[in-house]
Amino acid sequence: MIECLRTDSDNPDFRQLVRVLDADLNIRDGADHSFYSQFNKIDSIRYAVVAYENGIPAGCGAIKDYSVDTMEVKRMFVPVDLRGKGIATRVLSELEQWARDLHMKRCVLETGKRQPEAISLYMKCGYRIIPNFGQYQNVENSVCFEKNLS
């Protein structure tokens, strides 16, 4: 059974999952990793979700303020050996509901072209590709998405 816990970036399970995520991204992004990592700090994240499968940390994600009515989805991750069980979909759904609870109207996010499973997840969950925003403008490896929450 998968259960989601709303927490923050002080949660030790969230921090451990993010460490594994960062190690994976370091390999995938190669020389680009230092550029991306500067935007992925987890200090003071107020809205983080950790998914547990039978009490074991199995996935995570977070949202942070992007604009007055928009949250940015960050730090989505499920370890390779736990993928294919719907954990990422549950985490993303919980983050979207939390954004709705905070009266947000949409979510945006960035992922890399070297993360095809993430791209598939977001498209499956109703996100649409948008022009790269903010620091990701003109970054060839980035793909940005949005989803209206109404």
CORQUI-V991395 format. One record per pair of residues at least 12 apart in sequence whose C-alpha atoms are under 6 Angstrom apart, sorted by the first residue. I is the first residue (numbers start at 1). J is the second residue. Records with the same first field share a line. If there is no record, write none. Layout:
BEGIN
I=J ; J
END
This chain:
BEGIN
1=53 ; 54
2=52 ; 53
3=51 ; 52
4=50 ; 51
5=49 ; 50
6=48 ; 49
7=48 ; 49
8=45 ; 46 ; 47 ; 48
9=45
47=62 ; 63
48=61 ; 62
49=61 ; 62
59=77 ; 78
60=76 ; 77
61=75 ; 76
62=74 ; 75
69=104 ; 105
70=104 ; 105 ; 106 ; 107
71=107
72=107 ; 108 ; 109
73=109
105=149
106=147 ; 148 ; 149
107=146 ; 147
108=145 ; 146
109=144 ; 145
110=143 ; 144
111=142 ; 143
112=141 ; 142 ; 143
113=141
127=145 ; 146 ; 147
128=145 ; 146
129=144 ; 145
130=144 ; 145
132=144
END
